[in-house]
Amino acid sequence: MSSLRYVALFVLLSLSAGQFLPAQTQNLAERLGYPANAKLLIIHADDLGLAHSVDQASFAALDQRAVSSASIMVPCPWLSEVAAYAQTHPDADLGLHLTLTSEWKTYRWGPVASKDQVRGLLDPMGYLWPDVPPVVQNASPEEVEREIRAQVDAALRAGIKPTHLDSHMGTLFASPAFFAAYVKVAREYGVPFFAPRIPNGPKDLLDLAEKNGFLLDGVAMAGEGVKPEGWPAFYAGILRTLKPGVTEMIVHLGHDDAELQAIAVEHPAYGSAWRQRDFDVMTSPEFKKALEENHIILIGWKDLKKLL
Amino acid sequence: MSSLRYVALFVLLSLSAGQFLPAQTQNLAERLGYPANAKLLIIHADDLGLAHSVDQASFAALDQRAVSSASIMVPCPWLSEVAAYAQTHPDADLGLHLTLTSEWKTYRWGPVASKDQVRGLLDPMGYLWPDVPPVVQNASPEEVEREIRAQVDAALRAGIKPTHLDSHMGTLFASPAFFAAYVKVAREYGVPFFAPRIPNGPKDLLDLAEKNGFLLDGVAMAGEGVKPEGWPAFYAGILRTLKPGVTEMIVHLGHDDAELQAIAVEHPAYGSAWRQRDFDVMTSPEFKKALEENHIILIGWKDLKKLL
């Protein structure tokens, strides 16, 4: 149910019963049936389909419930491996990591749409651009909409029933027109989309997101400031200081093996050892214990989907 | 120089000098400047670009001169890794393994051309077909020509200077019209193309190939009849019984690792262990010694290119 319709329903109910809180004062935790001060966490693995190494680590983490959700890069070569997993694991919480960039040196992919129809998304080799700025400079909102629609259609054809949409490297947050295309496609396919509440964020975009769904209360992710030896402490700190409401913690899982080392060559950030560290912390007994000690409830996008 | 022009030159020379053998009686070994009974061998690694595992094994074999030539699958994700190798190894004998199929289960690729322009090459997911018969059934010769031309153009854009063309899974040999497109594109780009002399083969195709280049005298490749433990003996037998002229021995190199095991899942033929066996035999001292003992001269497609 959309937020707009949700508000309308509450207005109607409060008129008749006279005792309902207005919808806008209910936070996301309450809307999900939890107390207002509940700490709800989505532990979300990005980049499924990128590499076999990433898939294996992510499937293992999903199977152990070390992560509660994940999203899939449809243009990447290993989509079929993920689609087979999705079919044998219908309860897995799997969304689409809409992908408009191809950022590694040795290993590249192109669009799902026909190249002629998305020329502005392509680098001179015909792959997706390696970074966000050239996408913003060269691609039209129409091309972006065409490509993300093609990615959703391809996932459906592959038998994947996406629980949500989000955006690889945040490309869809890099332009208001791209963001509008993202919201439009999510609405049409009836799936929630990732958008966090950002203090002092762009009001028009936040309003658009809230009108068409909801805003997550927070988002957390390891950045380049975290030193390898500080990995467990970084994540422990996130759990210890987690605020009430719904937070998404984004992790990048993989094994530090030959395939992933070659993909991430000369790129330690979000590289092979990085993804192994994320996997090691997420699947550690210490992390599991810290979740319990901090009274954190894991949820998935399937729970949030019910709010639409 | 084309065979036709080659014949014309010889006719001219024999008219003036009166002592040259007609061109058609010179075999390929003689045309390369060797005695007619010389045993010339191209040891050729297929499928570069398919996977990092394949690339690493093939680069190692090229570096050790354990193989004398190789060819690249342009639509595959690891093309950039191969292009970087080609640029740092300008003497490497690298052709294009023109690819019209995407045959593995977990790991797929699409065309290089815009999908709208090669619809007949695509399976329902938008990937290249998984096998040769649906390509023959669905793709027009025009689509085939468009795609292989796009593959050559993409390789050139990536900085690869192909020494030759050949055909992944032999798709371009599966229809006379496909074969004609292959010959046409090779001629236009001025590169030789793989075509073996086949006893009792289709005369019109063999004539077309010979008119536009030359026919190799033989081709050898491990098939499913070879048992794993019989691998060294199989290749030793090829060397021992090698006929005079130019033979291409096609090998499939790779390491038996997690990436390649996942790509070749449920497909032992040309799979991960298979490719490791090929690598192990090709790089073995026993194989090197057998080449010497049998007086076999390794050549590459660069040598053959000089005949055009």
Interface residues (C-beta under 8 A of the other chain):
Chain A: A51 H52 S53 Q56 P77 W78 L79 S80 E81 A84 K105 T106 Y107 R108 W109 G110 V112 A113 S114 K115 D116 Q117 P124 M125 G126 A154 R157 A158 H255 D257 A258 E259 A262 I263
Chain B: A51 H52 S53 Q56 P77 W78 L79 S80 E81 A84 K105 T106 Y107 R108 W109 G110 V112 A113 S114 K115 D116 Q117 P124 M125 G126 A154 R157 A158 H255 D257 A258 E259 A262 I263
